[in-house]
Amino acid sequence: MLTSLSIQNVVLIEHLVIEFYAGLCVLTGETGAGKSILLDSLGLALGARSESGLVRKNTDKAQVTAVFNIDNNHIAFSVLENAGILSENEELILRRSVSADGRSKAYINDQPVSVGLLKQVGNMLIEIHGQFETHGLLNPATHKQMLDEYAGIDSKTGDLWNKWKSEEDALEILKDTVDKARTDEEYLRQSLEDIDLLLPEIGEEEKLASMRASLMNRDQILEALNFAYHELSGDDDPVRKAWGIIDRISDKLGEQAVEITSCLQRASSEIEEASDLIQSVSTNLQDNEYNLETIDDRLFALRAQARKHECSVDELSKTREILAEKLNMIENIDEVLAQKIREVEKARGAYLEEAMRIRNIRKETAAKLDELVGKELPPLKLAKARFVTSVESLNETQWSAGGIDRVRFLVATNSGDDLGSLSKIVSGGEMSRFMLALKVVMSEVGSAGSLVFDEVDAGIGGSTADAVGERLACLADSGKQTLVVTHAPQVAARARNHYIVRKAGDLNIKTDIVHLKSTKERREEIARMLAGATVTQEARAAAGKLLETVT
């Protein structure tokens, strides 16, 4: 619920802090005292459109802070967590500032946020219903959601709708692919044949390039290899000569001769191994079955195919598989399409089955809602009025993730009148009473823990105003904090907390608000509401009687 509202430099308000409490809270005061400014300030904190005209004259900026205390499992915390904003307790602080040039900044728990997020969270915390602005009722697009909330519907239609549409999209993509493949069928066959003629192997390009480089330099390499072999295998071998000399003096060198001989032996062995290797490489080059022209032709053919299919030579094998799959799809297209169509129809059937189940629940709940709202209307002096929740079937082109129904709240203010939309049938005062009746019935649903009614009693008095007050008190007792701006003493008398809004000052006029805590203070204000400018003893007596009656 809303626990406090802090306002600085908003129109006639210089600085004001209001503490709110549970139950029915009423705000009264003379016309022009500034009650609308309080609601504009609250709306600003909830993400309403900002205007530079809200900033108090001769000040740089206006600022409003609304503090809410809600359960830690409230949906608002999930929304904020997804936005990267964490809260350590059950308190949420929504703050908005507006500079004199009209620019605004928004904060939640002192962290900067977009106005859009502020408004999204604000709508989850509090609902404001004005005489000409009833949240949800005037917008038929919200009626389905309101009915579903009241019914407690946990529908899978959204997921099933997405599944169905995903399958339809896949079918369209498949059809486009098939159409293109059919057009390219001859191209696919020829491309497959060309690749099959080559039988490319992974790593072949690198191997051929290496062979080509070797063949291009073969004569030069062979000459060098032959010279090296001649040098190593000739008679003038320095290692063998040195070995013979050391051998002749070995008896004079002793152990040192053995070490030298061992080293020369190893050197001789390495030279012999090198000679064999040179001879082998030379033989391979001379006996190579490939020639430069053959390798060039092969490389050119492979690279030409790779360019054609926009891939590397090593990817030609994979490309061949893809081409084969497309060709196979063409050859088996009827079955492939038939299978995908079956999948689409299956997804559609699952969606429709769930949507029909939800429709039945909606119709049952609509009948219950109409009956209960109908019982609330006579005490609100709408005895001849009718409230009907229409659940109509949509044609398939209008189906959506929300189902196959159009839900509308329809009313008729007189028994013989035709039903019509709220905005075209009822006046502002009647609209507020319809909303009040609906809210009393639906008081247990919705995330907003606080409701604000602005002059819901406009244009009524006497027993009707008393009935409105009784319904507001009932709504507050259901657990919804209910804030009411009222001119009706019958409504004010039922408040658990009563605030008076008034102007102060002669030259520097300011709006102030006072929490009336004593019975005497409340009686005096209700007497003013009854009598007008001059409060009489009779008015005070009537106010006291009114307070006693509703207590």
C-alpha angles and dihedrals in degrees: 000000000000108000102174144002121203117193127186127183098344110151104293096358114095099176127342135165118190123190115207130197140195123283128030114347119183130195117203135171143128120299109277094021091120107266090134089053089058091053092045088052092050090048089052091056089050095055103269119154113287126223132189088229089073091066113099114249116270094014130109100226147356123228134190127187123190119191121201131188112205140158115281090238093057114132090238090071091055091052091049093046090054087052091052096255116128129191126204096200142020094274124104121191117199115190133179131180128191122196124214090259091058099255115135138198128203130207137180116196087349093301117121113249138169119269087240092060091044090054093045092053092041091056089055092054106042141013122210118203116188128185089259099022115060112175110245100347096090093047112070089195088073097048094083091052091049092051092046091050091051091048092048090231115183098189130185092197092107094056093041091048091052090048092051094047091046090055090048091051090049090051092052091048089049091051091050091048092049093048090052092044092052089051090050096041095113090045091051093050093049093046091050091050092049092052092044090054090057098042092200119207128209110258093018095116092056091046093050092046089053092049091047092053090050094048093049089059098033099116093048091046094048092051091051093046092050092050092049092048091050092051093050097044100040126113093251094079110160092195093056091044091052090045090055093049094050091046091057093054097036094110089057095046095047116187092000089064089057092054093048093046091050091054092048090049092054091047090051091050092050091049090051092050091049090051091052091049092049090050092050094050090047092051092049092052092049094045096043109135091207124080129197094258094052092050093046091052091050094047092047092051093049095046092046090056091047091053091047092056095035095239139105122272089250089055094056092093091055090045089053089056092051092049090049091051092051091048091047090050090054091050091049098031098125093059093043092052092044091053093050091047089052090052091050092050091048091052091047091050092051091050093047093048091054092043091053090050090052091047091057091050091048093051093048091047092045091056091049092047093049091051095049095044089047090058090053095053103070095058087051089057092256095112094139094045125103129207118198129179105213117207108188131178117247124214114252094259088063098048115119145169086285093062140256099299138091111215120198134169107226128186142186119194094203129043095241097046124103118250116258144160118296095241092056100040111040137055124236093264093047090047091057091050092049088051091048092052091048093047093050090054094043096039094123097058133068130059096252110103093187131057126193122199118191112204094330085164095057113144096009136096144159116032092356092057089047090052090050090050091049091051092048090052090048090051091050092048089055089070101269113122102231122201116189131188103204146167093191116101089202089062095042091052091062095055123120088201123027125196127185121208116206144159123246134191134038106236101013099043116198135180116235134180128210128195106225104217104165127070089234092057092047092048091052093051093045089048089054089051089052099042106028125217095351113055111207131195088247089057091049090050091049090048091051091049090050092052092049092049096055098037 
